[in-house]
Amino acid sequence: MKISIAKLGLKKKSAEVKTTVNVVNEATSLQILMLKMNKLQLDSDSNPLEVMEQSQKAITAMTSFLQAVLKLSEKELDTVMNAVTMEELSDFISYVLARIQGLTEEQWQQTLKENEEDDPKK
């Protein structure tokens, strides 16, 4: 499937991703890690050091996942790391995970539109 990577600050605007068993497994592992991170951040009894360590582990996992799935070179990954904010990286990871799980580009855009309508801040 073709995934738009225009928001990453790279010269190429899309990447071809084959949803192999390994890619789906890596996506699931990343989602589990992100859910654990969210739970840890929401827990008022969490140790701040543990939260920071898990946060760094999550960032490393997200960037490794992107590099593997999008077949980015070290130079391209470095470009991405210096071009996007944490929020943009997180949003992009959500997009890639949704696409791997079977959402079409149109379904993803509709989901974003619905989320904007539900967000009282917007």
Sequence and secondary structure as in RCSB ss.txt:
>XXXX:A:sequence
MKISIAKLGLKKKSAEVKTTVNVVNEATSLQILMLKMNKLQLDSDSNPLEVMEQSQKAITAMTSFLQAVLKLSEK
ELDTVMNAVTMEELSDFISYVLARIQGLTEEQWQQTLKENEEDDPKK
>XXXX:A:secstr
 EEE GGGT S  EEE    HHHHHHHHHHHHHHHHHHHHHH TT  HHHHHHHHHHHHHHHHHHHHHHHT  HH
HHHHHHHH  HHHHHHHHHHHHHHHTT  HHHHHHHHHHHHHH TT 
